[in-house]
Amino acid sequence: MRRFAAILLGTTLLAVSPRAFAGTKSIDESAWKRTGGVPTSLPGVYVERNQILFHNAARYYQLKRFEYTPDEQGRAIDRDFFGRYSTWERLLYFGYGLTNGLAVEMEATVVSDAVLETSPQDTGSRRRIRESGLGDMETRLNWQWLREEESRPGVFSYGEIGYPLQPGNRIIGSSEWEGKLGSGMMRSTRWGTVALRAAAKYESEEGAVEFGEVGLDYLKQVTPACRFLAGVERLPNEWEFVLVAQFHDFSPPRFPESP
């Protein structure tokens, strides 16, 4: 399955309590590499204790070979077809660092317009199916149980739950409980940070554990305010390739001094 995606607008805000800056630093300026933080589901983004992340993005993507089954569309036909799928959606994300090694995330999508053009071979379905409303909603817990040191990589695990909040929808959201459990490792060098992860997933309708994802990310700090991310991810039915340039203001906020 081939995916063409374009991020139209994305903003990530980082709010940190004054205590979180005591003795910590987001970037090692001598080596231009990441130093600390729990990896999140956002590419190249790490969160530390007491840090709050908010991400708001509008995006459009198109699948030229979208695999679907008519029984998922409300018809009793157990056969796979391929149609053309496109959607405009808004992504809302919230993350918080509970401790130096534990972080929680919540993510939801609001779909403004999703269109499925069914296969010409699927004569029993409508030629075009259109929906809008609340899409996927997920909660994720990230645990870095082995912190990275000079002599070893960092190791982390994560668990994710997807909620069945859209039982009446056909092409957006999820109508069943979904779960994902994975682990990975990361290593920072003078050339950048490399992270490798793999996960298994569970869907309540299938009632079985199966392959979820395998991903490899490379993060390079180019300047104190700019970094570059390249990644590849293998999902059950598709490959995804990511190229991202991130611009940040890493300077800590100024808090008023106590009188």
C-alpha positions as a printed Julia matrix, in Angstrom:
259×3 Matrix{Float64}:
   0.0     0.0    0.0
   1.46    3.34  -1.04
   0.86    6.43   1.03
   1.35   10.06   0.0
   1.08   12.41   2.96
   1.62   16.15   3.37
   1.75   17.97   6.68
   0.15   21.34   6.07
   0.54   22.9    9.5
   2.18   21.62  12.65
   3.04   23.28  15.91
   4.53   21.7   19.01
   4.55   23.65  22.26
   6.74   22.72  25.23
   5.89   23.97  28.69
   8.2    23.15  31.58
   8.02   23.9   35.26
  10.95   25.93  36.73
  12.19   22.92  38.65
  12.59   20.9   35.46
  15.48   23.14  34.34
  17.56   22.54  37.45
  20.73   20.86  36.27
  19.25   19.62  32.95
  19.96   20.46  29.35
  18.01   19.47  26.23
  20.98   19.59  23.86
  24.66   18.81  24.4
  26.08   21.83  22.52
  29.54   20.3   22.24
  28.38   17.19  20.39
  25.02   18.36  18.95
  23.16   15.34  20.25
  20.2    14.5   22.42
  20.94   14.07  26.13
  18.12   12.53  28.13
  14.37   12.31  27.89
  11.84    9.56  27.23
  11.11    8.88  23.53
   7.56    9.65  22.45
   5.42    8.66  19.47
   6.25   12.02  17.83
   9.27   11.53  15.55
  12.45   12.87  17.15
  10.69   14.27  20.23
  11.75   13.33  23.79
  10.12   14.46  27.03
  11.61   14.81  30.51
  10.09   15.03  33.96
   7.45   17.77  34.4
   7.57   18.68  30.71
   4.28   19.17  28.86
   3.98   18.67  25.1
   1.1    19.89  22.95
   1.06   19.18  19.24
  -1.53   20.53  16.81
  -1.33   19.64  13.12
  -3.56   19.71  10.06
  -2.71   17.16   7.41
  -3.88   15.62   4.17
  -2.96   12.19   2.87
  -4.02    9.9    0.07
  -3.86    6.12  -0.34
  -3.96    5.02  -3.97
  -4.36    1.37  -2.95
  -6.53    1.34   0.16
  -7.41   -2.21   1.17
 -10.94   -2.7    2.51
 -13.46   -5.49   3.02
 -17.17   -4.98   2.29
 -18.14   -6.63   5.6
 -16.37   -3.69   7.27
 -18.73   -1.46   5.29
 -21.82   -3.26   6.6
 -22.12   -5.98   3.94
 -21.68   -9.73   4.48
 -18.92  -10.23   1.9
 -15.56  -11.48   3.16
 -13.36  -10.38   0.27
 -10.67   -7.74  -0.02
 -10.87   -4.9   -2.53
  -8.62   -1.94  -3.29
  -9.97    1.58  -3.59
  -8.7     5.15  -3.45
  -8.83    6.86  -0.05
  -8.14   10.48   0.88
  -8.74   12.54   4.0
  -8.29   15.94   5.6
  -7.81   15.67   9.33
  -6.59   17.52  12.39
  -4.28   15.87  14.89
  -4.4    16.83  18.58
  -1.66   15.5   20.85
  -0.84   15.87  24.55
   2.21   14.44  26.34
   3.53   14.72  29.88
   6.7    13.52  31.6
   5.6    11.84  34.82
   9.16   11.0   35.93
  12.63   10.96  34.36
  11.8     7.57  32.84
   8.01    7.53  32.47
   5.74    9.55  30.16
   2.1     9.43  29.12
   0.57   10.53  25.79
  -2.94   11.08  24.45
  -3.74   11.55  20.77
  -6.95   12.14  18.82
  -7.81   12.94  15.23
 -10.76   14.99  14.01
 -11.6    14.2   10.38
 -13.14   17.02   8.37
 -13.57   15.05   5.15
 -12.73   11.4    4.39
 -13.6     9.89   1.0
 -13.34    6.28  -0.17
 -13.75    5.64  -3.9
 -14.58    1.94  -3.97
 -13.18   -0.57  -6.45
 -14.98   -0.97  -9.79
 -15.05   -4.71  -9.04
 -17.05   -4.04  -5.87
 -20.41   -3.7   -7.62
 -22.48   -3.93  -4.44
 -21.02   -0.85  -2.71
 -21.65    2.81  -3.33
 -19.15    4.33  -5.74
 -18.12    6.9   -3.14
 -18.33    6.78   0.67
 -17.8    10.02   2.6
 -17.58   10.52   6.39
 -16.41   13.12   8.91
 -16.13   13.43  12.69
 -13.97   11.99  15.45
 -11.32    9.6   14.19
  -8.86    7.48  16.15
  -8.23    8.16  19.83
  -5.3     6.55  21.65
  -3.47    6.59  24.98
   0.16    5.56  25.25
   2.54    4.95  28.16
   6.31    5.14  27.56
   8.84    3.69  29.97
  12.6     4.1   29.61
  13.78    1.4   31.97
  17.46    1.53  31.06
  18.96    4.98  30.64
  21.61    5.53  28.01
  25.23    5.79  29.14
  28.57    6.06  27.38
  29.03    2.28  27.43
  25.48    1.15  26.56
  22.36    2.17  24.64
  19.13    3.23  26.25
  16.25    0.75  26.28
  12.56    1.64  26.41
   9.14   -0.01  26.21
   5.7     1.33  25.39
   2.07    0.25  25.57
  -0.79    1.76  23.56
  -4.58    1.46  23.74
  -7.02    2.47  20.99
 -10.64    3.09  21.92
 -13.73    1.87  19.97
 -15.49    5.23  19.91
 -16.86    5.07  16.35
 -18.86    1.81  15.97
 -21.16    3.34  13.34
 -18.44    4.69  11.05
 -17.18    2.75   8.05
 -13.96    4.43   6.93
 -12.8     6.57   9.89
 -12.02    5.76  13.49
 -12.12    2.33  15.07
 -15.03    0.11  16.06
 -13.0    -2.27  18.24
 -10.47   -2.23  21.05
  -6.88   -2.15  19.87
  -3.67   -2.63  21.8
   0.02   -2.4   21.03
   3.06   -3.42  23.08
   6.6    -2.73  21.96
  10.22   -2.12  22.93
  13.24   -0.44  21.44
  16.7     0.92  21.99
  18.46    4.18  21.16
  22.07    5.25  20.92
  23.52    8.77  20.7
  26.87    9.45  19.02
  28.59   12.5   17.62
  26.88   11.68  14.31
  23.36   11.74  15.77
  20.86    9.54  17.58
  19.61    6.22  16.19
  16.49    4.51  17.57
  15.19    1.04  16.69
  11.77   -0.24  17.84
   9.37   -3.14  17.25
   5.85   -3.88  18.5
   3.07   -6.44  18.41
  -0.61   -5.47  18.25
  -3.92   -6.93  19.39
  -7.39   -6.32  17.95
 -10.43   -7.47  19.9
 -12.36   -8.46  16.78
  -9.58  -10.77  15.56
  -8.8   -12.01  19.08
  -5.16  -12.65  18.2
  -1.75  -11.05  18.66
   0.05  -10.22  15.41
   2.82   -8.11  13.95
   2.38   -4.4   14.69
   5.36   -2.35  13.52
   9.13   -2.13  13.08
  10.78    1.27  12.82
  14.22    2.85  12.51
  14.79    6.58  13.17
  17.83    8.81  12.76
  17.94   12.2   14.52
  20.67   14.76  13.8
  21.07   18.08  15.58
  22.3    20.5   12.9
  22.3    23.71  14.95
  21.03   24.53  18.46
  17.66   25.5   16.92
  17.37   23.04  14.03
  17.46   19.27  13.73
  16.83   16.73  11.0
  14.94   13.44  11.24
  14.85   10.52   8.81
  12.86    7.38   9.5
  11.46    4.23   7.96
   8.6     2.17   9.4
   7.18   -1.18   8.37
   3.48   -1.63   9.2
   1.34   -4.73   8.52
   0.25   -3.59   5.04
   2.56   -0.74   4.11
   5.89    1.02   4.37
   6.27    4.58   5.61
   9.22    6.91   5.01
   9.62   10.11   7.01
  11.8    13.16   6.38
  11.34   16.0    8.87
  13.11   19.28   9.59
  12.31   20.59  13.08
  12.89   24.13  14.31
  12.84   24.82  18.05
  13.6    27.51  20.55
  15.53   25.61  23.21
  16.12   28.6   25.45
  14.38   28.1   28.83
  11.54   30.47  29.67
  12.18   33.31  32.09
  10.19   33.13  35.28
   9.72   36.16  37.52
  11.96   36.19  40.55
  10.39   35.95  43.97
  10.45   39.24  45.89
